[in-house]
């Protein structure tokens, strides 16, 4: 019995050990080649045209407002990237495939309001490359199937500030067009600064129909596996927000999207932002997590 108690204690310490992060070395994933490799040739000329973008015309969340929000710090061979994510279960995170492609591992931060501060509510848990599951239909030259799950090295502790996101149930075929969607994350907050937000920000707009979004982006980019948020008022997710959640209010927050891509011409120009439609991939999510 003493041996069992000791092992449990060691595991508890391992799951709550504080992981220091040098934020000066972390860049939004949108600055990496793997982000741009997915976009069509006609958009590649914009790669360096608008370097400073943000979660635009949003506001600061109150602490704990988005308890399913995750900040992912992803380690690559030469640098580290910042993405968003959402909590699936005590062991799994949901994010975009382009965030973790070629990753060596990284750190998931849950329960954070200010990611730069050692908050008592924060949990920082490492993950390894072996824990990353990318949809087999995703490749770097396409924006299709831009979804991944990440298994943490140790289970997180669920509480009022660390809560799994709800996703649509099997058979939920609603498009959510016309619903108010809310996207949250730690992305950039200024057109004149390269700094990402230290705190959780969010913005809301109506969700568009597939046809409305395709009329702006083109039917070659927008398909049934996507869901789009209007860019009205210049409100949009941006650099550092990739992989983060889009939610609607349906008897509580319901995650309906994962940030995939937006306009390379800038986040506040009014173009719709494009997400992975979570309901389209529900079976794959279940098969690649412990949900």
Backbone bond lengths (Angstrom), bond angles and torsions (degrees), N, CA, C in turn:
res aa  C-N    CA-C-N  psi(-1)  N-CA   C-N-CA  omega(-1)  CA-C   N-CA-C  phi
1 X - - - 1.462 - - 1.515 110.99 -
2 X 1.319 119.11 -40.54 1.457 122.44 179.05 1.524 110.73 -61.05
3 X 1.338 116.19 -39.53 1.465 120.30 179.55 1.525 110.32 -64.28
4 X 1.335 117.53 -42.33 1.456 121.78 179.85 1.515 110.41 -63.09
5 X 1.336 117.31 -45.26 1.462 121.78 179.21 1.511 110.69 -60.61
6 X 1.329 116.92 -41.27 1.457 121.59 179.83 1.521 110.75 -63.24
7 X 1.327 117.12 -43.72 1.456 120.70 179.68 1.516 110.98 -63.19
8 X 1.312 117.81 -41.96 1.467 121.46 178.82 1.514 110.27 -62.64
9 X 1.337 116.94 -40.46 1.455 120.80 179.70 1.521 111.16 -63.90
10 X 1.340 116.82 -41.70 1.459 121.21 179.80 1.518 110.43 -63.53
11 X 1.343 116.94 -42.66 1.461 120.43 178.97 1.516 111.45 -64.34
12 X 1.326 117.42 -38.42 1.456 120.78 179.14 1.516 110.86 -63.98
13 X 1.341 116.44 -41.54 1.455 119.99 178.27 1.516 111.33 -64.71
14 X 1.339 116.21 -40.24 1.467 120.24 -178.76 1.517 111.03 -62.98
15 X 1.359 117.72 -35.99 1.458 120.26 -175.53 1.516 112.37 -79.24
16 X 1.334 118.55 -18.10 1.457 121.37 -177.37 1.520 112.49 -111.32
17 X 1.315 118.31 3.57 1.462 121.21 -179.58 1.521 110.30 -62.78
18 X 1.328 116.89 131.97 1.458 121.75 -178.23 1.525 110.26 -74.02
19 X 1.329 116.55 131.27 1.456 122.53 179.42 1.514 108.53 -107.46
20 X 1.321 117.23 116.50 1.464 121.10 177.87 1.529 109.74 -77.29
21 X 1.330 116.16 141.32 1.456 122.13 -179.43 1.519 109.08 -128.22
22 X 1.322 116.46 130.37 1.461 121.43 173.85 1.523 107.44 -86.06
23 X 1.332 116.45 94.56 1.452 120.68 -173.97 1.521 112.64 -66.15
24 X 1.319 117.58 -21.18 1.470 119.70 179.57 1.523 111.75 -67.07
25 X 1.334 117.02 -17.47 1.463 121.74 -179.01 1.526 112.53 -98.55
26 X 1.339 116.77 2.75 1.465 120.70 -175.02 1.526 109.94 -104.16
27 X 1.349 116.41 124.67 1.473 121.95 179.90 1.527 110.03 -114.22
28 X 1.330 118.15 148.54 1.469 119.80 174.16 1.522 110.24 -56.81
29 X 1.314 116.25 142.39 1.465 120.58 -176.73 1.525 111.13 -61.17
30 X 1.340 116.93 -23.06 1.456 120.08 -178.89 1.519 113.51 -67.09
31 X 1.328 117.23 -10.75 1.455 120.61 177.54 1.522 112.55 -90.32
32 X 1.329 117.40 -3.19 1.455 121.66 -177.42 1.527 111.03 -91.21
33 X 1.324 116.35 150.82 1.459 121.19 179.55 1.531 112.18 -58.53
34 X 1.333 117.43 -34.28 1.453 120.06 -176.19 1.534 111.67 -65.25
35 X 1.331 117.90 -25.34 1.456 120.59 175.29 1.521 109.94 -69.35
36 X 1.318 116.07 -46.71 1.464 120.91 -176.39 1.521 112.75 -74.07
37 X 1.317 117.58 -26.75 1.461 120.48 -178.69 1.523 111.85 -60.20
38 X 1.336 117.71 -23.48 1.459 121.20 -178.00 1.520 112.67 -78.28
39 X 1.353 117.08 -23.53 1.455 120.91 -171.37 1.524 111.56 -84.33
40 X 1.325 117.34 148.98 1.466 120.12 -176.50 1.514 112.71 -65.78
41 X 1.331 116.38 160.57 1.463 122.59 -174.40 1.517 112.40 -57.04
42 X 1.336 116.93 -34.48 1.458 118.93 -176.17 1.537 113.23 -69.57
43 X 1.324 117.27 -12.60 1.463 120.20 177.53 1.528 113.38 -102.39
44 X 1.325 117.78 -6.48 1.451 120.14 -175.03 1.529 113.34 -65.38
45 X 1.330 117.57 -26.16 1.467 119.06 -178.86 1.524 111.58 -66.49
46 X 1.331 117.49 -15.77 1.459 121.36 -178.96 1.525 112.62 -88.49
47 X 1.336 116.59 1.40 1.471 120.89 -174.47 1.520 112.61 -51.52
48 X 1.323 117.32 -42.48 1.466 120.46 -177.34 1.526 113.20 -114.58
49 X 1.310 116.19 11.37 1.463 118.46 -174.38 1.520 113.64 -77.84
50 X 1.317 116.88 -34.03 1.456 120.46 -177.05 1.524 109.04 -132.39
51 X 1.331 118.38 80.63 1.451 121.11 -172.18 1.520 115.51 -73.33
52 X 1.328 119.47 -19.84 1.456 121.25 -174.15 1.528 111.01 -112.62
53 X 1.342 116.15 110.07 1.450 120.85 -178.89 1.520 109.13 -137.51
54 X 1.357 117.32 169.04 1.452 119.39 -170.60 1.524 111.77 -156.38
55 X 1.378 117.74 172.57 1.451 120.29 164.83 1.515 103.87 -74.14
56 X 1.319 117.36 106.52 1.451 120.97 -162.45 1.513 113.40 -93.42
57 X 1.327 114.03 141.98 1.465 122.28 176.22 1.522 111.71 52.10
58 X 1.327 114.91 38.94 1.453 121.26 176.69 1.511 110.83 -104.58
59 X 1.291 115.96 -164.25 1.453 120.98 178.98 1.520 110.11 -145.22
60 X 1.332 114.47 163.66 1.458 119.59 -178.79 1.522 110.11 -75.95
61 X 1.326 115.20 134.56 1.460 120.38 177.34 1.525 110.00 -73.17
62 X 1.307 116.51 154.85 1.460 119.92 169.48 1.524 107.57 -79.53
63 X 1.334 118.06 149.77 1.467 119.75 179.90 1.530 111.68 -53.86
64 X 1.318 116.29 126.45 1.455 121.57 178.89 1.512 114.91 84.55
65 X 1.333 118.35 3.38 1.463 120.72 -178.84 1.524 111.98 -65.30
66 X 1.336 116.45 -32.67 1.471 121.32 179.94 1.535 108.19 -123.71
67 X 1.329 116.96 75.52 1.476 120.06 -173.66 1.518 113.94 -68.93
68 X 1.333 117.05 -9.38 1.466 120.72 177.49 1.521 112.37 -93.47
69 X 1.348 117.20 -4.42 1.465 121.77 -177.31 1.530 111.61 -70.22
70 X 1.318 115.76 138.04 1.467 122.67 177.37 1.525 109.04 -126.75
71 X 1.327 116.67 139.22 1.467 121.50 167.19 1.518 106.79 -101.84
72 X 1.332 116.52 122.82 1.456 121.20 179.74 1.525 109.57 -105.27
73 X 1.321 116.34 122.62 1.459 122.02 172.99 1.525 106.13 -105.11
74 X 1.334 115.98 110.55 1.463 121.07 -171.34 1.525 110.10 -104.12
75 X 1.316 116.22 131.96 1.455 121.91 -179.32 1.525 110.29 -95.13
76 X 1.338 115.50 125.78 1.453 122.49 174.42 1.524 108.51 -115.08
77 X 1.292 117.98 177.43 1.463 121.01 -174.29 1.519 112.90 -63.39
78 X 1.345 117.52 -31.53 1.463 119.47 -175.27 1.521 114.18 -117.50
79 X 1.335 118.13 -11.22 1.456 119.99 -176.18 1.523 109.64 -165.23
80 X 1.344 115.28 -177.33 1.459 121.01 178.82 1.521 110.06 -122.97
81 X 1.334 116.31 145.19 1.450 121.19 -178.29 1.514 111.83 -118.89
82 X 1.338 115.81 156.06 1.459 122.44 178.55 1.516 109.80 -111.69
83 X 1.320 116.46 130.39 1.456 122.94 175.01 1.520 109.21 -139.86
84 X 1.320 114.72 169.45 1.446 120.32 170.93 1.513 110.47 -98.05
85 X 1.303 115.13 174.71 1.452 121.99 177.15 1.518 108.13 -169.83
86 X 1.319 116.40 177.04 1.458 120.82 176.24 1.518 109.32 -137.25
87 X 1.317 115.28 155.34 1.462 121.12 -179.01 1.522 109.35 -80.56
88 X 1.329 116.02 124.11 1.463 121.14 173.86 1.520 111.08 -91.90
89 X 1.347 115.49 -53.16 1.458 123.10 179.95 1.524 107.60 -146.11
90 X 1.312 117.76 -175.16 1.464 121.13 177.44 1.527 111.62 -61.04
91 X 1.315 117.00 -22.63 1.461 120.97 -174.29 1.528 114.79 -110.59
92 X 1.329 118.00 -15.98 1.464 120.65 -169.64 1.524 113.75 -127.12
93 X 1.347 113.82 145.35 1.452 124.27 175.49 1.531 108.08 -116.41
94 X 1.333 116.33 145.18 1.459 122.58 174.72 1.520 108.52 -107.32
95 X 1.339 117.42 133.67 1.462 121.04 -178.77 1.529 109.49 -154.67
96 X 1.329 116.15 -172.67 1.464 121.23 178.62 1.525 110.45 -90.38
97 X 1.319 116.83 147.06 1.466 121.30 179.46 1.525 111.16 -61.29
98 X 1.337 117.45 -39.58 1.466 118.75 -175.72 1.528 112.04 -67.69
99 X 1.336 117.03 -15.81 1.470 119.92 176.93 1.531 112.18 -72.63
100 X 1.303 116.66 -35.67 1.468 119.99 -170.30 1.524 114.02 -115.83
101 X 1.306 117.39 4.40 1.469 119.15 176.70 1.525 109.90 -62.46
102 X 1.310 117.30 130.88 1.475 124.60 -179.32 1.521 113.22 68.17
103 X 1.313 118.09 14.88 1.468 120.83 -179.95 1.523 111.21 -73.80
104 X 1.331 115.23 147.40 1.462 122.02 175.72 1.526 111.44 -93.61
105 X 1.313 115.82 -10.00 1.462 121.98 -175.77 1.516 108.48 143.78
106 X 1.333 115.95 -157.90 1.452 118.53 178.15 1.508 111.92 160.08
107 X 1.333 115.28 -161.06 1.458 122.36 -178.37 1.520 109.55 -134.18
108 X 1.329 116.81 133.01 1.459 122.68 173.80 1.520 108.33 -101.76
109 X 1.330 116.14 132.83 1.461 121.46 -179.37 1.518 108.17 -114.63
110 X 1.326 116.49 117.47 1.456 122.92 179.35 1.527 109.65 -114.19
111 X 1.330 116.04 156.59 1.459 120.66 175.71 1.509 114.53 70.37
112 X 1.332 117.70 18.76 1.465 121.10 -175.99 1.516 111.28 -95.09
113 X 1.311 116.34 140.01 1.460 121.60 164.33 1.520 108.31 -103.75
114 X 1.335 116.44 -51.19 1.462 122.63 174.46 1.522 107.21 -112.54
115 X 1.318 116.43 107.52 1.467 120.32 -173.72 1.521 113.07 -70.46
116 X 1.338 117.98 -15.63 1.462 120.80 179.57 1.521 112.67 -82.67
117 X 1.331 117.36 -12.67 1.457 122.48 -172.12 1.525 110.18 -106.70
118 X 1.319 116.08 146.32 1.461 121.60 177.14 1.528 109.06 -79.83
119 X 1.331 115.93 73.46 1.466 120.93 -178.19 1.523 110.76 -76.42
120 X 1.312 116.26 144.36 1.462 120.90 179.52 1.527 111.10 -64.37
121 X 1.336 117.23 -24.48 1.462 120.96 -178.15 1.519 113.04 -80.93
122 X 1.328 117.21 -15.94 1.464 120.78 -174.71 1.521 113.12 -75.40
123 X 1.326 113.93 144.01 1.461 121.56 167.97 1.521 106.93 -126.35
124 X 1.311 116.44 126.96 1.457 122.16 177.86 1.519 108.72 -117.01
125 X 1.312 116.52 115.77 1.457 121.21 -174.60 1.531 109.59 -129.00
126 X 1.308 116.02 132.32 1.461 121.42 -178.11 1.525 111.43 -76.60
127 X 1.319 115.28 157.68 1.457 121.25 170.96 1.526 108.14 -138.39
128 X 1.328 115.61 154.67 1.464 121.81 -177.53 1.520 110.14 -109.89
129 X 1.317 116.38 165.17 1.464 121.23 178.30 1.529 110.60 -58.20
130 X 1.314 116.46 -33.64 1.463 120.45 -179.05 1.524 112.52 -66.62
131 X 1.338 117.08 -18.36 1.458 121.18 179.88 1.513 114.03 -89.18
132 X 1.331 117.10 -2.73 1.468 121.28 -176.56 1.529 109.96 -92.65
133 X 1.327 115.98 126.70 1.466 121.70 176.15 1.530 108.36 -119.03
134 X 1.320 116.35 111.78 1.457 122.33 178.33 1.522 109.02 -101.27
135 X 1.313 116.03 138.96 1.467 119.48 179.70 1.533 109.38 -54.03
136 X 1.325 117.98 131.67 1.475 120.36 -176.50 1.521 113.21 -64.31
137 X 1.331 117.15 -18.13 1.450 120.02 179.00 1.513 114.00 -87.94
138 X 1.328 116.19 0.64 1.459 119.45 178.60 1.527 110.03 -91.44
139 X 1.322 115.83 130.11 1.462 121.28 171.82 1.522 107.22 -133.78
140 X 1.326 116.29 161.84 1.463 120.48 -170.89 1.527 113.70 -68.37
141 X 1.321 117.77 -14.36 1.470 119.95 -177.81 1.530 112.41 -101.64
142 X 1.317 117.22 13.72 1.463 120.58 178.48 1.517 109.43 -140.34
143 X 1.320 116.30 157.06 1.465 120.56 176.67 1.524 109.43 -101.30
144 X 1.299 117.94 6.04 1.457 121.40 178.59 1.525 111.27 -74.09
145 X 1.347 116.13 146.36 1.478 122.71 172.49 1.524 112.15 57.00
146 X 1.336 116.00 43.18 1.467 122.08 -175.71 1.524 110.68 -83.07
147 X 1.334 116.04 67.53 1.454 121.21 -174.21 1.520 110.36 -142.88
148 X 1.338 116.31 145.77 1.463 121.66 179.80 1.523 109.43 -152.76
149 X 1.318 115.41 155.06 1.464 121.30 169.69 1.522 108.36 -116.92
150 X 1.327 115.57 153.31 1.462 121.77 -179.56 1.522 108.51 -129.55
151 X 1.314 117.22 121.98 1.463 122.02 175.87 1.524 108.98 -90.45
152 X 1.308 117.32 125.98 1.451 121.85 -179.93 1.528 110.73 -76.85
153 X 1.330 115.74 154.44 1.467 119.87 178.61 1.524 111.66 -66.60
154 X 1.345 116.04 -30.39 1.455 121.90 177.79 1.525 108.59 -137.98
155 X 1.324 115.99 152.81 1.459 120.08 -178.81 1.523 111.01 -72.05
156 X 1.339 115.82 141.83 1.464 120.12 174.17 1.528 108.99 -79.85
157 X 1.310 116.35 165.03 1.461 122.76 176.06 1.524 108.04 -100.69
158 X 1.313 117.47 120.31 1.456 121.21 -179.60 1.526 109.98 -81.60
159 X 1.342 115.64 138.23 1.458 121.96 177.67 1.527 107.47 -157.63
160 X 1.336 118.16 -166.76 1.458 119.16 -175.39 1.519 113.54 -70.01
161 X 1.344 118.26 -13.59 1.462 121.79 177.93 1.525 112.72 -107.52
162 X 1.320 116.85 -4.21 1.470 123.06 179.06 1.522 107.34 -133.89
163 X 1.342 115.24 98.03 1.462 121.32 -170.96 1.528 109.72 -133.40
164 X 1.334 118.45 132.79 1.461 119.61 177.20 1.529 111.99 -62.21
165 X 1.322 115.82 145.09 1.457 120.51 173.74 1.525 109.30 -72.69
166 X 1.313 116.61 145.69 1.462 121.42 170.09 1.514 107.73 -86.51
167 X 1.336 116.38 138.07 1.464 120.06 175.69 1.525 108.35 -120.00
168 X 1.331 117.50 159.81 1.467 119.63 -178.27 1.521 112.41 -56.18
169 X 1.318 115.25 144.63 1.461 120.77 -179.02 1.534 109.56 -78.00
170 X 1.307 115.37 165.42 1.462 120.84 177.53 1.531 110.00 -56.64
171 X 1.321 116.08 132.47 1.447 120.40 178.82 1.518 115.08 88.42
172 X 1.336 117.16 -3.24 1.466 120.20 178.07 1.529 108.18 -76.27
173 X 1.325 116.17 102.90 1.462 120.96 -175.30 1.529 112.58 -103.73
174 X 1.316 117.40 13.75 1.458 120.12 -179.62 1.526 110.99 -62.49
175 X 1.327 116.09 140.20 1.470 120.26 178.38 1.522 111.21 -83.63
176 X 1.333 116.53 -23.14 1.470 124.96 -177.04 1.531 112.25 66.94
177 X 1.332 117.55 12.07 1.459 120.25 175.98 1.528 109.38 -60.17
178 X 1.328 115.41 132.78 1.455 121.19 -178.58 1.510 114.01 90.63
179 X 1.333 117.73 -15.43 1.459 120.61 176.30 1.530 108.74 -74.56
180 X 1.321 115.97 156.69 1.463 120.36 173.87 1.523 109.05 -84.58
181 X 1.326 115.70 120.97 1.461 121.14 177.90 1.517 110.55 -103.12
182 X 1.311 116.78 143.16 1.466 122.24 179.23 1.513 109.49 -123.76
183 X 1.328 115.93 125.17 1.464 121.53 178.90 1.521 108.11 -112.76
184 X 1.325 116.03 140.36 1.464 121.11 -176.36 1.524 110.10 -131.50
185 X 1.337 115.90 158.24 1.457 119.63 178.18 1.508 113.16 168.26
186 X 1.335 114.21 -174.98 1.464 122.84 -177.89 1.529 111.56 -110.59
187 X 1.327 117.71 25.00 1.452 121.14 -175.37 1.523 113.77 -68.65
188 X 1.336 114.95 178.93 1.465 121.46 -177.21 1.522 111.89 -60.12
189 X 1.341 115.64 149.22 1.463 120.76 -173.59 1.515 112.92 -121.43
190 X 1.337 119.06 3.65 1.454 120.13 -177.64 1.522 111.33 -149.24
191 X 1.335 115.93 139.44 1.458 120.35 175.65 1.519 112.18 -69.51
192 X 1.327 116.51 -20.75 1.465 120.57 -175.19 1.515 112.77 -104.55
193 X 1.308 117.46 4.93 1.458 120.89 -178.74 1.520 109.42 -130.66
194 X 1.325 116.18 146.53 1.463 120.72 176.38 1.521 111.33 -91.11
195 X 1.339 117.45 0.06 1.462 121.42 -176.78 1.526 111.07 -75.01
196 X 1.329 116.10 138.63 1.457 120.92 170.69 1.520 108.26 -85.54
197 X 1.328 116.18 164.59 1.454 120.27 -177.26 1.524 110.83 -72.34
198 X 1.315 115.68 139.05 1.463 119.57 175.39 1.519 110.63 -79.54
199 X 1.336 117.16 -23.38 1.468 121.55 -176.85 1.521 110.47 -116.96
200 X 1.330 115.56 163.78 1.460 120.51 179.01 1.533 109.43 -69.53
201 X 1.337 115.39 128.90 1.452 122.53 175.68 1.536 108.04 -116.37
202 X 1.345 115.87 160.01 1.459 118.36 176.66 1.523 110.22 -150.89
203 X 1.312 115.09 159.61 1.461 121.11 175.15 1.519 108.21 -150.69
204 X 1.329 115.95 156.48 1.468 121.30 -175.35 1.513 111.13 -133.15
205 X 1.327 115.54 150.04 1.456 123.18 176.92 1.529 108.32 -162.00
206 X 1.327 118.33 167.72 1.466 119.95 176.33 1.534 111.68 -68.71
207 X 1.316 115.73 144.71 1.458 121.88 171.77 1.520 108.09 -81.01
208 X 1.326 116.34 138.15 1.458 122.38 -176.37 1.525 111.41 -95.01
209 X 1.311 116.24 158.77 1.465 119.89 171.18 1.525 108.61 -74.55
210 X 1.338 116.07 162.35 1.469 120.25 179.07 1.520 110.73 -60.04
211 X 1.338 116.92 -41.66 1.462 120.30 -179.13 1.528 111.81 -65.81
212 X 1.327 117.13 -40.41 1.463 120.52 178.84 1.523 110.86 -62.60
213 X 1.324 115.96 -42.13 1.466 120.27 -179.07 1.524 110.65 -70.13
214 X 1.315 116.49 -41.58 1.465 120.51 179.87 1.527 111.60 -63.77
215 X 1.327 116.38 -29.31 1.461 119.98 178.09 1.522 111.36 -66.65
216 X 1.333 117.03 -25.41 1.458 121.54 179.20 1.526 112.17 -91.92
217 X 1.342 116.37 -38.88 1.458 121.44 -174.95 1.526 113.79 -100.00
218 X 1.328 116.96 -26.39 1.459 120.68 -174.39 1.519 110.66 104.50
219 X 1.318 116.33 142.04 1.471 121.07 -176.70 1.523 112.86 -69.79
220 X 1.334 117.41 -15.91 1.463 119.09 178.16 1.522 111.51 -73.62
221 X 1.331 116.85 -23.11 1.465 120.83 179.93 1.518 112.54 -98.23
222 X 1.331 117.23 -36.74 1.457 121.34 -173.97 1.516 110.01 -101.07
223 X 1.326 116.17 122.18 1.457 122.14 179.88 1.525 109.20 -133.03
224 X 1.331 116.49 -176.52 1.461 121.22 -176.77 1.526 112.27 -62.87
225 X 1.320 117.54 -23.66 1.462 120.52 179.84 1.525 113.17 -79.11
226 X 1.332 117.09 -0.08 1.462 121.96 178.70 1.524 111.25 -108.42
227 X 1.320 115.68 156.82 1.454 123.66 170.83 1.519 106.35 -136.97
228 X 1.320 118.00 139.98 1.469 121.32 -171.52 1.518 111.53 -122.50
229 X 1.319 114.65 144.75 1.458 122.51 176.48 1.519 108.10 -109.79
230 X 1.324 116.55 130.62 1.451 121.02 178.32 1.526 110.83 -56.22
231 X 1.340 115.22 147.14 1.455 120.45 176.82 1.518 113.01 -98.29
232 X 1.333 116.88 15.22 1.459 121.10 -178.57 1.524 111.36 -53.32
233 X 1.342 114.81 139.17 1.457 119.63 178.45 1.510 113.60 73.13
234 X 1.353 116.75 10.02 1.456 119.92 -178.77 1.512 113.09 70.66
235 X 1.353 116.75 18.47 1.469 120.13 -179.17 1.519 109.55 -88.15
236 X 1.349 115.99 125.65 1.461 119.29 -173.28 1.524 110.81 -166.56
237 X 1.357 117.60 152.01 1.462 119.34 166.23 1.518 109.06 -72.81
238 X 1.346 117.87 165.72 1.456 119.11 179.37 1.530 111.57 -157.13
239 X 1.341 116.08 -155.68 1.464 120.89 -173.15 1.523 112.03 -51.70
240 X 1.308 116.06 126.86 1.456 121.79 -178.84 1.509 113.10 96.02
241 X 1.346 117.42 -11.34 1.460 121.15 -178.54 1.524 113.28 -95.45
242 X 1.328 118.17 -9.75 1.466 121.43 179.57 1.523 111.23 -49.79
243 X 1.326 115.57 140.13 1.455 120.41 177.90 1.507 114.23 84.85
244 X 1.341 116.79 -8.63 1.454 120.66 -177.41 1.518 113.12 -81.03
245 X 1.342 116.76 173.47 1.460 120.98 -172.39 1.524 115.03 -90.21
246 X 1.329 115.26 144.39 1.455 124.35 165.85 1.517 106.12 -111.10
247 X 1.333 116.88 125.69 1.462 120.58 -175.07 1.521 111.16 -128.18
248 X 1.328 115.55 154.13 1.457 123.29 170.74 1.524 107.65 -121.53
249 X 1.327 115.73 164.51 1.453 120.35 176.34 1.522 109.55 -95.51
250 X 1.324 115.98 112.56 1.455 123.23 -178.99 1.524 107.46 -143.28
251 X 1.335 116.70 82.83 1.470 121.82 -169.88 1.521 110.22 56.42
252 X 1.328 115.65 47.09 1.458 123.26 -173.93 1.512 109.04 108.50
253 X 1.315 116.31 177.13 1.464 120.35 -177.95 1.526 110.63 -71.52
254 X 1.321 115.21 135.68 1.456 122.39 177.91 1.522 107.15 -128.73
255 X 1.340 118.29 119.91 1.453 120.76 -179.54 1.520 109.83 -79.19
256 X 1.332 115.71 119.83 1.460 120.47 -178.78 1.519 112.72 -112.93
257 X 1.348 117.65 -11.20 1.454 119.61 -177.83 1.507 113.57 -148.05
258 X 1.344 115.09 163.79 1.463 124.67 175.90 1.517 106.83 -128.13
259 X 1.324 118.56 126.29 1.465 121.34 -176.91 1.522 109.97 -57.26
260 X 1.352 116.05 123.54 1.464 121.00 -178.62 1.527 111.83 -114.58
261 X 1.343 117.80 -58.34 1.466 118.58 178.22 1.523 110.69 -158.17
262 X 1.327 114.80 163.01 1.457 122.59 176.81 1.511 108.82 -142.58
263 X 1.312 116.18 -172.35 1.448 120.35 -176.59 1.521 111.92 -71.91
264 X 1.331 115.74 131.04 1.460 120.59 175.98 1.520 111.52 -71.89
265 X 1.328 117.12 -10.60 1.460 120.68 -179.94 1.526 112.18 -82.29
266 X 1.319 117.38 -0.27 1.454 121.08 179.86 1.515 110.37 124.84
267 X 1.318 115.44 148.27 1.465 119.81 -173.02 1.520 113.77 -82.78
268 X 1.321 117.55 -14.88 1.458 119.19 -174.92 1.525 112.93 -105.68
269 X 1.347 117.42 15.32 1.471 119.37 -175.63 1.526 112.54 -86.27
270 X 1.331 117.67 -4.44 1.450 120.47 176.49 1.507 115.86 99.27
271 X 1.336 118.78 0.98 1.467 120.58 176.29 1.530 109.76 -73.04
272 X 1.332 117.21 146.12 1.463 119.54 176.74 1.525 110.89 -62.29
273 X 1.315 116.70 146.37 1.459 120.85 170.51 1.518 107.88 -94.14
274 X 1.328 115.95 145.65 1.466 121.54 -170.68 1.529 109.85 -113.98
275 X 1.327 114.83 136.52 1.463 123.01 -175.70 1.524 109.97 -126.98
276 X 1.313 115.90 158.52 1.457 122.16 167.09 1.530 106.95 -75.17
277 X 1.309 117.16 133.17 1.476 120.77 178.06 1.529 108.71 -81.50
278 X 1.312 117.18 113.24 1.466 121.67 -173.45 1.528 111.90 -61.79
279 X 1.328 118.11 -41.29 1.467 120.01 -177.48 1.523 112.19 -62.13
280 X 1.331 116.97 -29.45 1.465 121.68 179.19 1.529 111.10 -64.75
281 X 1.332 116.15 -27.54 1.466 120.63 -174.38 1.535 112.56 -113.84
282 X 1.315 117.29 18.11 1.467 119.57 -175.82 1.531 111.95 -56.30
283 X 1.324 117.93 -47.14 1.468 120.07 -178.41 1.521 111.08 -61.96
284 X 1.339 117.18 -39.56 1.463 119.75 179.25 1.529 110.66 -67.06
285 X 1.313 117.45 -39.35 1.468 121.48 179.11 1.532 109.51 -60.99
286 X 1.321 116.67 -46.84 1.467 120.75 -179.70 1.525 110.84 -62.33
287 X 1.342 116.78 -40.64 1.464 120.77 -178.08 1.530 111.94 -70.55
288 X 1.319 117.74 -19.15 1.462 121.32 -176.46 1.522 112.75 -118.98
289 X 1.308 115.69 30.54 1.470 122.09 174.67 1.525 107.08 -156.74
290 X 1.336 116.90 -173.06 1.448 120.43 175.00 1.529 111.12 -109.86
291 X 1.334 115.35 28.75 1.461 121.55 179.88 1.526 109.77 -65.82
